[in-house]
Amino acid sequence: MDSWIIWLIVAAVLVVVEILSQMVWTLCLAVGCLGALVADLCGVDIPWQIAIMALTSVVAYLVLMPWFKRWHDHSSPHDRHESRTGMDALIGRKAVVIADIEPGMTGRVRIDGDNWQVRAPKLDATVDCGCEVVVVFYDGNILDVEIVK
């Protein structure tokens, strides 16, 4: 069997692994295998094919990682919000005060129909009912909020 066929099979397997696992490094290795395949078709010896595969994989990683990070960072805030679960999903969410929040005391807010106990540690004045706040932290099941500006 010609070595270019082996490089093609390995690249295809790595692309399948990339699709299933979504790890960027497997895609970079697949690109490296394609580089070695091209080298083999140009008549380059096996040791050089391996070197070209390694070099091409590193270059692909250096090029693709910043691109994937930018793509991930520019996804909508709604998508990033949905990837968090539990109490972490509440951080950054806006809420409406339903029971006044007195300085040093707790109040109540509503988020998506749920009632939460909150405090506003950075505020010196009362936060009245109907005000909009944003969740910045949680401790147990008590949320820390700040007034939306």
DSSP file (Angstrom, degrees, kcal/mol; ACC not computed):
  #  RESIDUE AA STRUCTURE BP1 BP2  ACC     N-H-->O    O-->H-N    N-H-->O    O-->H-N    TCO  KAPPA ALPHA  PHI   PSI    X-CA   Y-CA   Z-CA
    1    1 A M              0   0    0      0, 0.0     2,-0.0     0, 0.0     5,-0.0   0.000 360.0 360.0 360.0 134.3    0.0    0.0    0.0
    2    2 A D    >>  -     0   0    0      1,-0.1     4,-1.2     4,-0.0     3,-0.6  -0.364 360.0-125.9 -67.9 148.6    1.3    3.4   -0.9
    3    3 A S  H 3> S+     0   0    0      1,-0.2     4,-2.5     2,-0.2     5,-0.2   0.783 106.6  64.8 -70.1 -25.7    2.1    5.7    2.0
    4    4 A W  H 3> S+     0   0    0      1,-0.2     4,-2.0     2,-0.2    -1,-0.2   0.854 100.4  52.7 -65.5 -30.8   -0.1    8.5    0.6
    5    5 A I  H <> S+     0   0    0     -3,-0.6     4,-2.5     2,-0.2    -1,-0.2   0.896 108.5  50.2 -68.2 -39.5   -3.1    6.2    1.1
    6    6 A I  H  X S+     0   0    0     -4,-1.2     4,-2.7     2,-0.2     5,-0.2   0.926 110.2  49.9 -62.8 -44.5   -2.1    5.7    4.7
    7    7 A W  H  X S+     0   0    0     -4,-2.5     4,-2.4     1,-0.2    -1,-0.2   0.899 111.4  49.8 -60.5 -39.9   -1.8    9.5    5.2
    8    8 A L  H  X S+     0   0    0     -4,-2.0     4,-2.3     2,-0.2    -2,-0.2   0.906 111.4  47.6 -65.9 -42.4   -5.2    9.9    3.7
    9    9 A I  H  X S+     0   0    0     -4,-2.5     4,-2.6     2,-0.2    -2,-0.2   0.928 112.7  48.6 -64.3 -45.4   -6.8    7.3    5.9
   10   10 A V  H  X S+     0   0    0     -4,-2.7     4,-2.5     1,-0.2    -2,-0.2   0.915 111.7  50.0 -62.1 -42.5   -5.2    8.7    9.1
   11   11 A A  H  X S+     0   0    0     -4,-2.4     4,-2.1    -5,-0.2    -1,-0.2   0.914 111.1  49.3 -61.5 -42.8   -6.3   12.2    8.1
   12   12 A A  H  X S+     0   0    0     -4,-2.3     4,-2.1     2,-0.2    -2,-0.2   0.913 111.0  49.2 -63.7 -42.7   -9.9   10.9    7.6
   13   13 A V  H  X S+     0   0    0     -4,-2.6     4,-2.5     1,-0.2    -1,-0.2   0.916 111.0  50.4 -62.3 -42.9   -9.9    9.1   10.9
   14   14 A L  H  X S+     0   0    0     -4,-2.5     4,-2.4     1,-0.2    -1,-0.2   0.861 108.2  52.4 -65.2 -35.3   -8.6   12.3   12.6
   15   15 A V  H  X S+     0   0    0     -4,-2.1     4,-2.4     2,-0.2    -1,-0.2   0.903 109.5  49.4 -66.2 -40.2  -11.4   14.4   11.0
   16   16 A V  H  X S+     0   0    0     -4,-2.1     4,-2.2     2,-0.2    -2,-0.2   0.928 111.2  49.1 -63.3 -44.2  -14.0   11.9   12.3
   17   17 A V  H  X S+     0   0    0     -4,-2.5     4,-2.7     1,-0.2     5,-0.4   0.902 110.2  52.5 -60.6 -40.5  -12.5   12.2   15.8
   18   18 A E  H  X S+     0   0    0     -4,-2.4     4,-2.8     1,-0.2    -2,-0.2   0.916 108.9  49.2 -61.1 -44.1  -12.6   16.0   15.5
   19   19 A I  H  < S+     0   0    0     -4,-2.4    -1,-0.2     1,-0.2    -2,-0.2   0.894 116.8  41.9 -63.1 -40.2  -16.2   15.9   14.5
   20   20 A L  H  < S+     0   0    0     -4,-2.2    -2,-0.2    -5,-0.2    -1,-0.2   0.846 129.7  24.7 -76.8 -34.5  -17.1   13.6   17.5
   21   21 A S  H  < S-     0   0    0     -4,-2.7    -3,-0.2    -5,-0.2    -2,-0.2   0.670  85.7-141.2-107.8 -20.0  -14.9   15.3   20.1
   22   22 A Q     <  +     0   0    0     -4,-2.8     2,-0.6    -5,-0.4    -4,-0.1   0.881  45.9 150.4  55.9  43.2  -14.5   18.9   18.9
   23   23 A M    >>  -     0   0    0     -6,-0.2     3,-1.2    -5,-0.1     4,-0.9  -0.935  41.6-148.3-102.6 121.0  -10.9   19.1   20.0
   24   24 A V  H 3> S+     0   0    0     -2,-0.6     4,-2.0     1,-0.3     3,-0.4   0.808  90.4  67.5 -62.3 -31.2   -9.0   21.5   17.7
   25   25 A W  H 3> S+     0   0    0      1,-0.2     4,-2.1     2,-0.2    -1,-0.3   0.818  95.3  55.6 -64.5 -29.1   -5.7   19.6   17.9
   26   26 A T  H <> S+     0   0    0     -3,-1.2     4,-1.9     2,-0.2    -1,-0.2   0.872 106.8  50.5 -70.4 -33.8   -7.1   16.6   16.1
   27   27 A L  H  X S+     0   0    0     -4,-0.9     4,-2.2    -3,-0.4    -2,-0.2   0.898 109.3  51.8 -65.6 -39.6   -8.0   18.8   13.2
   28   28 A C  H  X S+     0   0    0     -4,-2.0     4,-2.1     1,-0.2    -2,-0.2   0.893 108.7  50.0 -64.4 -39.7   -4.5   20.2   13.2
   29   29 A L  H  X S+     0   0    0     -4,-2.1     4,-2.3     2,-0.2    -1,-0.2   0.878 108.5  53.4 -65.5 -36.5   -3.1   16.7   13.1
   30   30 A A  H  X S+     0   0    0     -4,-1.9     4,-1.9     2,-0.2    -2,-0.2   0.905 108.1  49.8 -63.8 -40.6   -5.4   15.9   10.1
   31   31 A V  H  X S+     0   0    0     -4,-2.2     4,-2.0     1,-0.2    -2,-0.2   0.902 109.4  52.5 -63.1 -40.1   -4.0   19.0    8.3
   32   32 A G  H  X S+     0   0    0     -4,-2.1     4,-2.2     1,-0.2    -2,-0.2   0.895 107.0  52.1 -61.3 -40.5   -0.5   17.7    9.1
   33   33 A C  H  X S+     0   0    0     -4,-2.3     4,-2.2     1,-0.2    -1,-0.2   0.879 107.7  51.8 -63.9 -37.3   -1.3   14.4    7.6
   34   34 A L  H  X S+     0   0    0     -4,-1.9     4,-2.2     2,-0.2    -1,-0.2   0.876 107.7  52.7 -67.1 -35.6   -2.6   16.1    4.4
   35   35 A G  H  X S+     0   0    0     -4,-2.0     4,-2.1     2,-0.2    -2,-0.2   0.908 110.4  47.2 -62.6 -41.9    0.8   18.0    4.3
   36   36 A A  H  X S+     0   0    0     -4,-2.2     4,-2.5     2,-0.2    -2,-0.2   0.861 108.8  55.4 -67.2 -35.2    2.6   14.7    4.5
   37   37 A L  H  X S+     0   0    0     -4,-2.2     4,-2.3     2,-0.2    -2,-0.2   0.928 108.8  46.9 -61.3 -45.9    0.3   13.2    1.8
   38   38 A V  H  X S+     0   0    0     -4,-2.2     4,-1.3     1,-0.2    -2,-0.2   0.906 111.3  52.0 -62.8 -41.0    1.3   16.1   -0.5
   39   39 A A  H  <>S+     0   0    0     -4,-2.1     5,-2.3     1,-0.2     3,-0.3   0.907 109.0  50.3 -61.7 -41.4    4.9   15.5    0.3
   40   40 A D  H ><5S+     0   0    0     -4,-2.5     3,-1.6     1,-0.2    -1,-0.2   0.906 107.8  52.3 -63.9 -41.1    4.6   11.8   -0.5
   41   41 A L  H 3<5S+     0   0    0     -4,-2.3    -1,-0.2     1,-0.3    -2,-0.2   0.765 106.3  55.2 -66.1 -23.4    3.0   12.6   -3.8
   42   42 A C  T 3<5S-     0   0    0     -4,-1.3    -1,-0.3    -3,-0.3    -2,-0.2   0.429 124.4-105.1 -87.4   0.5    6.0   14.9   -4.6
   43   43 A G  T < 5 +     0   0    0     -3,-1.6    -3,-0.2     1,-0.2     2,-0.2   0.671  64.4 156.4  89.3  18.2    8.4   12.0   -3.9
   44   44 A V      < -     0   0    0     -5,-2.3    -1,-0.2    -6,-0.1    -2,-0.0  -0.530  45.3-107.4 -78.4 144.5    9.7   13.0   -0.5
   45   45 A D     >  -     0   0    0     -2,-0.2     4,-2.0     1,-0.1     3,-0.3  -0.249  30.7-104.7 -69.6 159.6   11.1   10.2    1.7
   46   46 A I  H  > S+     0   0    0      1,-0.2     4,-2.4     2,-0.2     5,-0.2   0.879 117.4  54.1 -55.1 -47.4    9.2    8.9    4.8
   47   47 A P  H  > S+     0   0    0      0, 0.0     4,-1.9     0, 0.0    -1,-0.2   0.905 112.2  45.7 -58.2 -38.3   11.4   10.6    7.5
   48   48 A W  H  > S+     0   0    0     -3,-0.3     4,-2.8     2,-0.2    -2,-0.2   0.851 108.7  56.3 -71.3 -33.2   10.8   14.0    5.7
   49   49 A Q  H  X S+     0   0    0     -4,-2.0     4,-2.6     2,-0.2    -1,-0.2   0.916 108.1  48.1 -61.6 -42.6    7.1   13.2    5.4
   50   50 A I  H  X S+     0   0    0     -4,-2.4     4,-2.3     2,-0.2    -2,-0.2   0.909 112.3  49.0 -64.3 -41.9    6.9   12.8    9.2
   51   51 A A  H  X S+     0   0    0     -4,-1.9     4,-2.6    -5,-0.2    -2,-0.2   0.908 112.2  48.2 -63.8 -41.5    8.8   16.0    9.7
   52   52 A I  H  X S+     0   0    0     -4,-2.8     4,-2.9     2,-0.2     5,-0.2   0.889 109.8  53.2 -65.8 -39.0    6.5   17.8    7.3
   53   53 A M  H  X S+     0   0    0     -4,-2.6     4,-2.1    -5,-0.2    -2,-0.2   0.931 111.9  45.0 -60.7 -45.4    3.5   16.3    9.1
   54   54 A A  H  X S+     0   0    0     -4,-2.3     4,-2.2     2,-0.2    -2,-0.2   0.931 115.9  45.7 -64.8 -46.2    4.8   17.6   12.5
   55   55 A L  H  X S+     0   0    0     -4,-2.6     4,-2.5     1,-0.2    -2,-0.2   0.917 113.6  48.8 -64.6 -43.9    5.7   21.1   11.1
   56   56 A T  H  X S+     0   0    0     -4,-2.9     4,-2.5     1,-0.2    -1,-0.2   0.873 110.1  52.7 -64.4 -36.9    2.4   21.4    9.2
   57   57 A S  H  X S+     0   0    0     -4,-2.1     4,-2.4    -5,-0.2    -1,-0.2   0.917 110.1  47.5 -64.3 -43.5    0.4   20.4   12.4
   58   58 A V  H  X S+     0   0    0     -4,-2.2     4,-2.6     2,-0.2    -2,-0.2   0.923 113.1  47.9 -63.9 -44.4    2.2   23.0   14.5
   59   59 A V  H  X S+     0   0    0     -4,-2.5     4,-1.9     1,-0.2     5,-0.2   0.913 111.3  51.0 -63.0 -41.8    1.5   25.7   11.9
   60   60 A A  H  X S+     0   0    0     -4,-2.5     4,-3.3     1,-0.2     5,-0.3   0.903 110.5  49.7 -61.6 -40.7   -2.1   24.6   11.6
   61   61 A Y  H  X S+     0   0    0     -4,-2.4     4,-2.3     1,-0.2    -2,-0.2   0.932 110.5  49.2 -62.3 -46.3   -2.4   24.8   15.4
   62   62 A L  H  < S+     0   0    0     -4,-2.6    -1,-0.2     1,-0.2    -2,-0.2   0.817 119.4  39.0 -64.5 -30.3   -0.9   28.3   15.5
   63   63 A V  H  X S+     0   0    0     -4,-1.9     4,-0.9    -5,-0.2    -2,-0.2   0.894 120.4  41.8 -84.8 -44.1   -3.2   29.5   12.7
   64   64 A L  H  X S+     0   0    0     -4,-3.3     4,-3.0    -5,-0.2     5,-0.2   0.851 103.2  63.7 -78.4 -35.4   -6.4   27.7   13.8
   65   65 A M  H  X S+     0   0    0     -4,-2.3     4,-2.6    -5,-0.3     5,-0.2   0.936 105.2  44.5 -59.9 -49.4   -6.4   28.2   17.6
   66   66 A P  H  > S+     0   0    0      0, 0.0     4,-2.5     0, 0.0    -1,-0.2   0.896 114.7  51.3 -61.0 -35.9   -6.7   32.0   17.5
   67   67 A W  H  X S+     0   0    0     -4,-0.9     4,-2.5     2,-0.2    -2,-0.2   0.940 111.7  45.4 -64.3 -47.0   -9.4   31.7   14.8
   68   68 A F  H  X S+     0   0    0     -4,-3.0     4,-2.5     2,-0.2    -1,-0.2   0.878 112.7  51.5 -65.2 -37.2  -11.4   29.2   16.9
   69   69 A K  H  X S+     0   0    0     -4,-2.6     4,-2.8    -5,-0.2    -2,-0.2   0.924 111.3  47.1 -64.7 -43.9  -10.9   31.4   20.0
   70   70 A R  H  X S+     0   0    0     -4,-2.5     4,-1.8    -5,-0.2    -2,-0.2   0.916 112.7  49.9 -62.0 -42.4  -12.2   34.5   18.2
   71   71 A W  H  < S+     0   0    0     -4,-2.5     4,-0.3     1,-0.2    -2,-0.2   0.912 113.3  45.7 -62.7 -42.8  -15.1   32.5   16.8
   72   72 A H  H >< S+     0   0    0     -4,-2.5     3,-1.1     1,-0.2    -2,-0.2   0.896 112.2  51.0 -67.7 -40.5  -16.0   31.2   20.3
   73   73 A D  H 3< S+     0   0    0     -4,-2.8    -1,-0.2     1,-0.2    -2,-0.2   0.791 108.7  52.4 -68.4 -27.7  -15.6   34.7   21.9
   74   74 A H  T 3< S+     0   0    0     -4,-1.8    -1,-0.2    -5,-0.2    -2,-0.2   0.419  81.1 114.9 -90.7   2.4  -17.9   36.3   19.3
   75   75 A S  S <  S-     0   0    0     -3,-1.1     5,-0.1    -4,-0.3    -3,-0.0  -0.373  83.9 -82.7 -66.7 156.7  -20.7   33.8   19.8
   76   76 A S    >>  -     0   0    0      1,-0.1     4,-1.8     3,-0.1     3,-0.5  -0.211  30.1-122.1 -64.5 149.3  -23.8   35.4   21.2
   77   77 A P  H 3> S+     0   0    0      0, 0.0     4,-2.4     0, 0.0     5,-0.2   0.823 113.6  61.5 -58.5 -30.2  -24.0   36.1   25.0
   78   78 A H  H 3> S+     0   0    0      2,-0.2     4,-1.9     1,-0.2     5,-0.1   0.910 103.8  48.1 -63.4 -41.0  -27.2   34.0   25.0
   79   79 A D  H <> S+     0   0    0     -3,-0.5     4,-0.9     1,-0.2    -1,-0.2   0.913 112.3  48.1 -65.4 -42.8  -25.2   31.0   23.7
   80   80 A R  H  X S+     0   0    0     -4,-1.8     4,-0.5     1,-0.2     3,-0.5   0.878 109.5  54.6 -65.1 -36.2  -22.5   31.4   26.3
   81   81 A H  H >< S+     0   0    0     -4,-2.4     3,-1.3     1,-0.2    -1,-0.2   0.911 105.2  52.8 -63.1 -42.2  -25.2   31.8   29.0
   82   82 A E  H 3< S+     0   0    0     -4,-1.9    -1,-0.2     1,-0.3    -2,-0.2   0.715  98.5  64.6 -68.9 -19.2  -26.8   28.5   28.1
   83   83 A S  H 3< S+     0   0    0     -4,-0.9    -1,-0.3    -3,-0.5     2,-0.2   0.689  90.7  78.7 -78.7 -15.7  -23.5   26.7   28.4
   84   84 A R    <<  -     0   0    0     -3,-1.3     2,-0.3    -4,-0.5     0, 0.0  -0.633  68.0-163.1 -88.5 152.0  -23.4   27.4   32.1
   85   85 A T    >   +     0   0    0     -2,-0.2     3,-1.0     4,-0.0     4,-0.4  -0.840  43.7   3.8-130.7 167.2  -25.5   25.4   34.5
   86   86 A G  G >  S-     0   0    0     -2,-0.3     3,-1.0     1,-0.2     4,-0.3  -0.245 125.3 -16.3  62.3-143.5  -26.8   25.6   38.0
   87   87 A M  G >> S+     0   0    0      1,-0.3     3,-1.8     2,-0.2     4,-0.6   0.808 131.3  68.0 -66.1 -30.4  -26.2   28.7   40.0
   88   88 A D  G X4 S+     0   0    0     -3,-1.0     3,-0.8     1,-0.3    -1,-0.3   0.802  89.6  65.1 -60.2 -27.8  -23.4   29.8   37.6
   89   89 A A  G <4 S+     0   0    0     -3,-1.0    -1,-0.3    -4,-0.4    -2,-0.2   0.693  94.6  60.2 -69.1 -16.7  -26.1   30.3   35.0
   90   90 A L  G X4 S+     0   0    0     -3,-1.8     3,-2.2    -4,-0.3    45,-0.4   0.734  77.5 104.6 -82.6 -22.6  -27.6   33.1   37.1
   91   91 A I  T << S+     0   0    0     -3,-0.8    45,-0.2    -4,-0.6     3,-0.1  -0.410  90.6  15.4 -65.2 128.7  -24.4   35.3   37.0
   92   92 A G  T 3  S+     0   0    0     43,-3.1    -1,-0.3     1,-0.3     2,-0.2   0.299  96.5 130.9  90.8  -8.5  -24.9   38.2   34.6
   93   93 A R    <   -     0   0    0     -3,-2.2    42,-2.6    42,-0.1    -1,-0.3  -0.505  56.0-126.1 -78.7 146.3  -28.7   37.7   34.5
   94   94 A K  E     -A  134   0A   0     40,-0.2     2,-0.3    -2,-0.2    40,-0.2  -0.676  30.3-177.1 -89.7 147.2  -31.0   40.6   35.0
   95   95 A A  E     -A  133   0A   0     38,-3.0    38,-2.8    -2,-0.3     2,-0.5  -0.939  23.8-125.3-140.6 160.4  -33.7   40.5   37.7
   96   96 A V  E     -AB 132 110A   0     14,-1.7    14,-2.2    -2,-0.3     2,-0.3  -0.936  28.9-121.0-111.1 130.5  -36.6   42.6   39.0
   97   97 A V  E     + B   0 109A   0     34,-2.6    33,-3.0    -2,-0.5    12,-0.3  -0.520  33.0 171.8 -70.7 129.3  -36.7   43.5   42.7
   98   98 A I  E    S+     0   0A   0     10,-2.6     2,-0.3     1,-0.3    11,-0.2   0.505  72.3  35.1-115.7 -11.6  -40.0   42.3   44.3
   99   99 A A  E    S- B   0 108A   0      9,-1.7     9,-1.6    29,-0.1    -1,-0.3  -0.963 101.0 -98.2-141.7 126.0  -39.1   43.0   47.9
  100  100 A D        -     0   0    0     -2,-0.3     2,-0.7     7,-0.2    28,-0.2   0.020  28.8-136.6 -44.7 142.2  -37.0   46.1   48.9
  101  101 A I  B     -F  127   0B   0     26,-2.3    26,-2.3     6,-0.2     6,-0.2  -0.905  21.3-160.5-105.4 106.1  -33.3   45.4   49.4
  102  102 A E    >   -     0   0    0     -2,-0.7     3,-2.3     4,-0.4    18,-0.3  -0.553  34.9 -88.1 -82.7 149.3  -32.3   47.4   52.6
  103  103 A P  T 3  S+     0   0    0      0, 0.0    -1,-0.1     0, 0.0     3,-0.1  -0.379 116.0   6.7 -57.6 128.1  -28.5   48.1   53.2
  104  104 A G  T 3  S+     0   0    0      1,-0.3     2,-0.2    16,-0.3    20,-0.0   0.424 120.6  87.9  78.7  -1.3  -27.0   45.2   55.1
  105  105 A M  S <  S-     0   0    0     -3,-2.3    15,-0.5    15,-0.1     2,-0.3  -0.638  76.9-107.9-118.8 176.6  -30.3   43.2   54.7
  106  106 A T  E     + C   0 119A   0     -2,-0.2    -4,-0.4    13,-0.1    13,-0.2  -0.750  30.1 179.0-106.6 157.7  -31.7   40.8   52.1
  107  107 A G  E     - C   0 118A   0     11,-2.6    11,-2.4    -2,-0.3     2,-0.4  -0.600  26.3-102.4-133.5-163.3  -34.5   41.4   49.7
  108  108 A R  E     -BC  99 117A   0     -9,-1.6   -10,-2.6     9,-0.2    -9,-1.7  -0.978  27.2-176.9-133.9 145.6  -36.2   39.3   46.9
  109  109 A V  E     -BC  97 116A   0      7,-2.2     7,-2.8    -2,-0.4     2,-0.5  -0.902  20.9-129.8-132.6 164.2  -35.9   39.4   43.1
  110  110 A R  E     +BC  96 115A   0    -14,-2.2   -14,-1.7    -2,-0.3     2,-0.4  -0.975  21.8 177.5-118.7 128.0  -37.6   37.5   40.3
  111  111 A I  E >  S- C   0 114A   0      3,-2.5     3,-2.4    -2,-0.5   -16,-0.1  -0.981  77.0 -22.6-128.2 117.2  -35.7   35.8   37.5
  112  112 A D  T 3  S-     0   0    0     -2,-0.4     3,-0.1     1,-0.3    -1,-0.1   0.850 127.9 -50.2  51.2  39.5  -37.7   33.8   34.9
  113  113 A G  T 3  S+     0   0    0      1,-0.3     2,-0.3     0, 0.0    -1,-0.3   0.348 113.9 119.4  85.0  -8.0  -40.6   33.5   37.3
  114  114 A D  E <   -C  111   0A   0     -3,-2.4    -3,-2.5     1,-0.0     2,-0.5  -0.719  60.0-133.8 -94.1 145.1  -38.4   32.2   40.2
  115  115 A N  E     -C  110   0A   0     -2,-0.3     2,-0.4    -5,-0.2    -5,-0.2  -0.846  26.8-174.7 -99.2 125.6  -38.1   34.0   43.5
  116  116 A W  E     -C  109   0A   0     -7,-2.8    -7,-2.2    -2,-0.5     2,-0.4  -0.946  25.6-126.5-126.2 143.6  -34.5   34.5   44.8
  117  117 A Q  E     +Cd 108 142A   0     24,-0.5    26,-2.4    -2,-0.4     2,-0.3  -0.727  41.4 177.0 -83.4 134.0  -33.2   35.9   48.1
  118  118 A V  E     -Cd 107 143A   0    -11,-2.4   -11,-2.6    -2,-0.4     2,-0.3  -0.883  23.6-161.7-136.1 163.9  -30.6   38.7   47.3
  119  119 A R  E     -Cd 106 144A   0     24,-2.3    26,-2.3    -2,-0.3   -13,-0.1  -0.965  14.0-146.8-139.8 158.6  -28.4   41.2   48.9
  120  120 A A    >   +     0   0    0    -15,-0.5     3,-1.6    -2,-0.3   -16,-0.3  -0.749  19.3 177.1-126.0  82.3  -26.7   44.3   47.5
  121  121 A P  T 3  S+     0   0    0      0, 0.0    -1,-0.1     0, 0.0    25,-0.1   0.715  76.6  51.8 -64.3 -22.6  -23.4   44.6   49.4
  122  122 A K  T 3  S+     0   0    0     23,-0.4     2,-0.3   -19,-0.0    24,-0.1   0.434  91.8  93.3 -94.6   1.2  -22.0   47.6   47.5
  123  123 A L    <   -     0   0    0     -3,-1.6   -19,-0.2     1,-0.1    -3,-0.1  -0.743  48.5-171.0-101.6 144.1  -25.1   49.8   47.9
  124  124 A D  S    S+     0   0    0     -2,-0.3     2,-0.3   -21,-0.1    -1,-0.1   0.530  71.8  57.7-102.4 -10.9  -25.7   52.3   50.7
  125  125 A A  S    S-     0   0    0    -23,-0.1     2,-0.2     1,-0.1    -2,-0.0  -0.759  93.9 -87.8-119.7 164.2  -29.3   53.0   49.9
  126  126 A T        -     0   0    0     -2,-0.3     2,-0.7   -24,-0.1   -24,-0.2  -0.448  31.4-138.8 -69.7 138.7  -32.5   50.9   49.6
  127  127 A V  B     -F  101   0B   0    -26,-2.3   -26,-2.3    -2,-0.2     3,-0.1  -0.911  27.5-141.3 -98.9 117.6  -33.2   49.3   46.3
  128  128 A D    >   -     0   0    0     -2,-0.7     3,-1.6   -28,-0.2   -31,-0.2  -0.287  24.6 -83.3 -80.9 161.4  -37.0   49.7   45.7
  129  129 A C  T 3  S+     0   0    0      1,-0.2   -31,-0.2   -31,-0.1    -1,-0.1  -0.294 114.2  31.2 -57.5 143.8  -39.4   47.2   44.2
  130  130 A G  T 3  S+     0   0    0    -33,-3.0    -1,-0.2     1,-0.3   -32,-0.1   0.208  86.3 129.3  91.2 -15.6  -39.5   47.3   40.4
  131  131 A C    <   -     0   0    0     -3,-1.6   -34,-2.6   -34,-0.1     2,-0.5  -0.392  58.6-123.5 -70.3 150.5  -35.9   48.3   40.0
  132  132 A E  E     +A   96   0A   0    -36,-0.2    16,-2.1    16,-0.2     2,-0.3  -0.830  34.3 176.2 -97.5 132.7  -33.8   46.2   37.7
  133  133 A V  E     -AE  95 147A   0    -38,-2.8   -38,-3.0    -2,-0.5     2,-0.4  -0.838  21.8-134.4-128.1 165.7  -30.6   44.6   39.1
  134  134 A V  E     -AE  94 146A   0     12,-2.8    12,-2.0    -2,-0.3     2,-0.4  -0.977  22.3-119.6-124.8 139.9  -28.0   42.2   37.7
  135  135 A V  E     + E   0 145A   0    -42,-2.6   -43,-3.1    -2,-0.4    10,-0.2  -0.629  35.8 166.1 -79.1 127.8  -26.6   39.1   39.5
  136  136 A V  E     -     0   0A   0      8,-2.8     2,-0.3    -2,-0.4     9,-0.2   0.588  61.9  -4.5-115.8 -18.1  -22.8   39.4   40.1
  137  137 A F  E     - E   0 144A   0      7,-1.3     7,-2.8   -47,-0.1    -1,-0.4  -0.976  56.3-145.8-164.7 164.3  -22.1   36.6   42.6
  138  138 A Y  E     - E   0 143A   0     -2,-0.3     2,-0.4     5,-0.3     5,-0.2  -0.996   5.0-168.4-143.1 150.5  -23.8   34.0   44.7
  139  139 A D  E >  S- E   0 142A   0      3,-2.6     3,-1.9    -2,-0.3     2,-0.5  -0.935  74.5 -42.5-136.1 109.6  -23.1   32.5   48.1
  140  140 A G  T 3  S-     0   0    0     -2,-0.4   -53,-0.0     1,-0.2     0, 0.0  -0.589 123.3 -30.3  67.0-122.3  -25.1   29.4   48.8
  141  141 A N  T 3  S+     0   0    0     -2,-0.5   -24,-0.5    -3,-0.1     2,-0.5   0.142 117.2 100.9-114.0  20.6  -28.5   30.3   47.6
  142  142 A I  E <   -dE 117 139A   0     -3,-1.9    -3,-2.6   -26,-0.1     2,-0.3  -0.919  62.8-147.1-104.2 127.1  -28.3   34.0   48.2
  143  143 A L  E     -dE 118 138A   0    -26,-2.4   -24,-2.3    -2,-0.5     2,-0.5  -0.722   3.1-141.5 -95.1 140.6  -27.5   36.1   45.2
  144  144 A D  E     -dE 119 137A   0     -7,-2.8    -8,-2.8    -2,-0.3    -7,-1.3  -0.870  29.5-175.3 -95.9 134.0  -25.4   39.3   45.3
  145  145 A V  E     - E   0 135A   0    -26,-2.3   -23,-0.4    -2,-0.5     2,-0.3  -0.860  19.9-156.9-129.9 161.4  -26.7   42.0   42.9
  146  146 A E  E     - E   0 134A   0    -12,-2.0   -12,-2.8    -2,-0.3     2,-0.2  -0.958  36.9 -97.1-131.3 152.8  -25.9   45.5   41.6
  147  147 A I  E     - E   0 133A   0     -2,-0.3     2,-0.3   -14,-0.2   -14,-0.3  -0.485  41.2-114.4 -70.2 137.4  -28.3   48.0   40.2
  148  148 A V              0   0    0    -16,-2.1   -16,-0.2    -2,-0.2    -1,-0.1  -0.567 360.0 360.0 -71.7 130.6  -28.4   48.0   36.4
  149  149 A K              0   0    0     -2,-0.3    -1,-0.1    -3,-0.0    -2,-0.0   0.417 360.0 360.0-104.4 360.0  -27.0   51.3   35.0
